[in-house]
Amino acid sequence: MPDAHCEPAGAGRPRSWGKWAAGAILLLVALARAYLAVDNPSDLVASVILGVAVPVVAFRFFTPNEMFPVTYRRAKAAHLDVGGRRGEAIRTAVQEQLGLTVVDVKPVGLEGSAGSTPLRLRVAGAAGKPEHDLFAKLYAKSHVRADRSYKLGRTILYGALEDEAPFQSVRRFVEYEDYTLLRLHHVGVPAPVPYGIVEITPEREYLIVMEFFGGAQELGVAAVDDRVIDSGLLLVRKLWDAGLAHRDIKPANLMVRDGRVLLVDAFFVQVRPSPWRQAVDLANMMLVLAVRTDAERVYRYALRYFTAGEIAEAFAATRGVTSPTQLRSVLKQDGRDLMAQFRALAPHRRPVAIQHWSLRRIALSLLVLAAALAAALVVVRGWAVAA
């Protein structure tokens, strides 16, 4: 929904420029085809009417301005505007479904999130208690489509690294994350306590509400001492013992409070993962900690919870693509080859292959290639006809 910093679809100077440009192109093409006697004037008029009217009606019906606003500023497509009518809908739904009175809604941590809209909800305290904050993630149908495209791309580029089955609805998004949060909390992993799922628009937008770690800092900016290193490695040990893998260990998903590492964003958590996936979690955690300290120090603490062989397997199974994008960026900015340093400290292991070809991967690759070629041919033919 639009706020003071954006304009709804159908308004604004960029939209007007686009309409005038499209009209000029249509007029030139129509005059050219009439001059060359390719089409009759009546055919051109009918084509323009149908060609413009049908898409406009379809867009107005399937993508109304109230549900799909356009903002003329740079932002991640995953981040939805939470002002205006959507903000009011969030307040009303949280009140009716969770019994919490929302005082304020603000986006938070947008830099480290690409698959949802993270929010901080300021809620009124009960029975005279002070106001407090809760954390929430807003999911919409656009996130489901992005999830499908992301997993399709990974299957084509890297093969089936792990369980990459796409979700089929927004409801499944929030149901799964709510379950994983409960599971983490049950086995003693320091993760946010879930408060519940809120339905904003049935089958279109949902909100998952959880504990907000007040007073915590992202590990990427927090002071990292021996207690923090020990806490982070113990967290991975608990995940291993519980038969879980986080699958997205990066600075934005690790918070530090009172020397303790807290885990957030349970969306990618996997139950009963493969040994390869658990090994990657360990390596990514060690890399995150080493960026803020050094490899030898982290390796020494890792030996408290893992054997030298387990650490060696972790770094044999880990390379660029297996680490989250943010972690790869941080490692690049750091400049040290921490991966090589850890491999030198651990026993030698041959690299674990992550490229796996299958009939499904080949078929998907050929299908995407055929679709791209077909689209290119249509564009080229259109330009040729217009010329």
Residue pairs with C-beta under 8 A, 6 or more apart in sequence:
1 66
1 69
1 81
1 82
1 83
1 84
1 85
1 86
1 87
2 8
2 69
2 71
2 81
2 83
2 84
3 81
3 83
3 84
4 83
5 71
5 73
6 69
6 70
6 71
6 72
6 73
6 81
7 70
7 71
7 72
8 65
8 66
8 69
8 70
9 15
9 63
9 65
9 68
9 69
9 70
10 65
12 70
12 72
14 72
15 70
26 48
26 51
26 52
29 386
30 39
30 44
30 48
32 386
33 39
33 44
34 40
34 41
34 44
39 47
66 85
67 201
67 204
69 81
71 81
76 110
76 113
76 114
77 142
77 146
78 113
78 114
78 115
78 116
78 117
78 142
78 143
78 146
79 107
79 110
79 113
79 117
80 86
80 117
80 138
80 140
80 142
82 90
82 105
82 106
82 107
82 117
82 119
82 138
86 200
86 205
87 105
89 200
89 201
90 102
90 105
90 119
90 138
90 198
90 200
90 207
91 102
91 105
93 198
93 199
93 200
93 207
94 100
94 102
94 121
94 123
94 198
94 207
94 209
95 101
95 102
97 196
97 198
97 199
98 195
98 196
98 198
98 209
100 121
100 123
100 124
100 134
100 195
100 209
101 123
101 124
102 121
102 122
102 123
102 124
103 122
103 123
103 124
103 131
104 121
104 122
105 119
105 120
105 121
105 122
106 119
106 120
106 122
107 117
107 118
107 119
107 120
108 118
108 119
108 120
108 135
109 118
109 218
109 252
110 117
110 118
111 252
112 218
112 250
112 251
112 252
112 253
112 326
113 252
113 265
115 143
115 146
115 147
115 267
116 137
116 138
116 139
116 143
116 267
117 137
117 138
117 139
117 140
118 135
118 136
118 137
118 138
119 135
119 136
119 137
119 138
119 207
120 133
120 134
120 135
120 136
120 212
121 133
121 134
121 135
121 136
121 209
121 212
122 131
122 132
122 133
123 131
123 132
123 133
123 134
124 131
125 131
125 132
132 212
132 214
133 212
133 214
134 195
134 209
134 210
134 211
134 212
135 192
135 209
135 210
135 211
135 212
135 213
135 264
136 198
136 207
136 208
136 209
136 210
137 177
137 207
137 208
137 267
138 200
138 205
138 206
138 207
139 170
139 173
139 174
139 205
139 206
139 207
139 208
140 170
140 204
140 205
141 170
141 203
141 204
141 205
143 170
143 173
144 166
144 167
144 168
144 169
144 170
144 173
147 166
147 167
147 173
148 166
148 167
151 164
151 165
151 166
152 166
152 364
152 368
154 161
154 164
155 164
155 360
155 361
155 364
156 361
156 364
156 365
156 368
157 321
158 321
158 354
158 355
159 354
159 355
159 356
159 357
159 358
159 361
160 356
160 358
160 360
160 361
161 321
161 322
161 354
161 356
162 247
162 270
162 273
162 274
162 276
162 277
163 270
163 273
167 173
167 176
169 203
170 203
170 204
170 205
170 206
171 203
171 206
173 206
173 267
174 197
174 206
174 207
174 208
175 197
176 267
177 208
177 266
177 267
178 194
178 196
178 197
178 208
180 266
180 267
180 269
180 271
181 191
181 192
181 193
181 194
181 210
181 266
182 194
183 242
183 244
183 269
183 271
184 191
184 244
184 263
184 266
184 269
185 191
185 193
185 194
187 238
187 241
187 242
187 244
188 238
189 235
189 238
189 239
189 242
189 244
189 263
190 235
190 260
190 261
190 262
190 263
191 262
191 263
191 264
191 266
192 210
192 211
192 212
192 213
192 262
192 264
193 210
193 211
194 208
194 209
194 210
194 211
195 209
195 210
195 211
196 208
196 209
197 206
197 207
197 208
197 209
198 206
198 207
198 208
198 209
199 206
199 207
200 206
200 207
213 255
213 257
213 262
213 264
215 257
216 255
216 256
216 257
216 262
217 255
217 256
217 257
218 251
218 252
218 254
218 255
218 256
219 228
219 232
219 251
219 254
219 255
219 256
219 261
219 288
219 289
219 292
220 251
220 252
220 288
220 291
220 292
220 330
222 228
222 255
222 256
222 292
223 256
224 256
224 289
224 292
224 293
225 259
226 297
226 301
227 259
227 260
228 256
228 259
228 260
228 261
228 289
229 289
229 293
229 297
229 298
229 301
230 301
230 304
231 259
231 260
231 261
232 254
232 261
232 285
232 288
232 289
233 285
233 286
233 289
233 298
233 301
233 302
233 304
233 305
233 306
234 305
235 261
235 263
235 285
236 249
236 281
236 282
236 285
236 305
237 305
237 306
239 245
239 246
239 278
239 281
240 278
240 282
243 271
243 272
243 273
244 269
244 270
244 271
244 273
245 269
245 270
245 273
245 277
245 278
245 280
245 281
246 253
246 263
246 266
246 268
246 269
246 281
247 268
247 269
247 270
247 273
247 277
247 280
247 281
248 265
248 267
248 268
248 324
249 281
249 284
249 285
249 288
249 324
249 327
250 284
250 288
250 323
250 324
250 326
250 327
250 330
251 288
251 291
251 326
251 327
251 330
252 265
252 326
253 263
253 264
253 265
254 261
254 262
254 263
254 264
254 288
255 261
255 262
255 263
255 264
256 262
270 277
275 313
276 317
276 352
279 310
279 313
279 314
279 316
279 317
279 318
280 314
280 317
280 318
280 322
280 323
282 302
282 306
282 310
282 311
282 314
283 314
283 315
283 317
283 318
283 322
283 323
283 342
284 318
284 322
284 323
284 324
284 327
286 295
286 298
286 299
286 302
286 311
286 314
286 342
287 323
287 327
287 331
287 338
287 339
287 342
288 327
288 330
289 298
290 297
290 298
290 338
290 341
290 342
291 330
291 331
291 334
291 338
295 336
295 338
295 341
295 342
295 345
296 341
296 345
299 311
299 342
299 345
299 346
302 311
303 311
306 314
308 346
308 347
309 347
311 342
311 346
312 343
312 346
312 347
312 348
312 349
313 349
313 352
315 339
315 342
315 343
315 346
315 349
316 343
316 349
316 350
316 351
316 352
317 352
317 354
318 339
319 339
319 351
319 354
320 328
321 354
322 354
323 331
331 338
331 339
